[in-house]
Amino acid sequence: MTASDKPTSQLDRVEEHFGASALEWQDLYARPRRVNDLVLANRRRVGVEKIREHVRPGARVLDAGCGAGLVALDLVQAGFFVQGVDIAEKMVDLSRERFRAAGIASGRYAFARADVSSAGLPPASFAGIVALGFLEYQEDELAALSRFNELLEPEGVLVVSGPTEKKLANYLGMAGYVRDRMVRFGWKKPSAGATRVGLHWYSIDRFRRLLEASGLSVIWTRGHGFVEFEGVAQRLSYNGEVALHRTLSSLAKVLPIHRWGNDLIVVARKEERAPADRS
């Protein structure tokens, strides 16, 4: 078997995907081009807020899948020591450049190009872990969450996010269901789009089951973002879609619709009991 014939692993696909889009991720917070960029910016803000709320100042925090270093920089500026890990070398390079440009002292952070499971990080070495846009790319979600449990010190906190499968933007999954049936019966051609790198979708209940099985206890959940409505977004201007997103986000403060946003953020705490048997 030649190198070109070798099967591509999920880690290889993730590294290739994020390596190729590294500059886009660096710019999206400062210059949003799609309404979904606003959702990612809100995810970043909430993730940092939750670490500040639950983790003592000056503690060590792991940024798993640190990307271009934007969340990590927010955390360092909030007074934490940050260890950033990402599988894409270009992302790690951007993170280091960002910290040097910001004048952050080298003793307040560290970055490594590695998979978290093989990064050589010692057990119980972090008071907090941020894993935003990370879990959905892992082949074995439970193994990743169990690794986070191992890396957290007692009472340590994990902030994790993931995309929802049933959201208002796809009419609680009905749009995909109808589309799949149309393809199955030959009424519609299969999509010729690029292969999706993400593997998983979430609900609050599914997140809870995964986290509890890995020995982590959910203490807060929130869905957010109402964008890219199927059949609607293409007909709206950017400003029109922003207005729809903001209207629904405001309604989510008083109506129980947040769980059907585009993204879920969950905060979980390490328990003292052993994780549930995976068999």
Secondary structure, DSSP 8 states (H G I E B T S, - for coil): --GGGS---HHHHHHHHHHHTHHHHHHTTTS--SHHHHHHHHHHHHHHHHHHHHS-TT-EEEEET-TTSHHHHHHHHTT-EEEEEES-HHHHHHHHHHHHHTT--GGGEEEEES-GGGS---TT-EEEEEETT-GGG-S-HHHHHHHHHHHEEEEEEEEEEEEBSS-GGGTTTHHHHHHHHHHHTTSS-------------B-HHHHHHHHHHTTEEEEEEEEE-----TTTGGGS-HHHHHHHHHHHHHHTTTSTTGGGSSEEEEEEEE-SS------
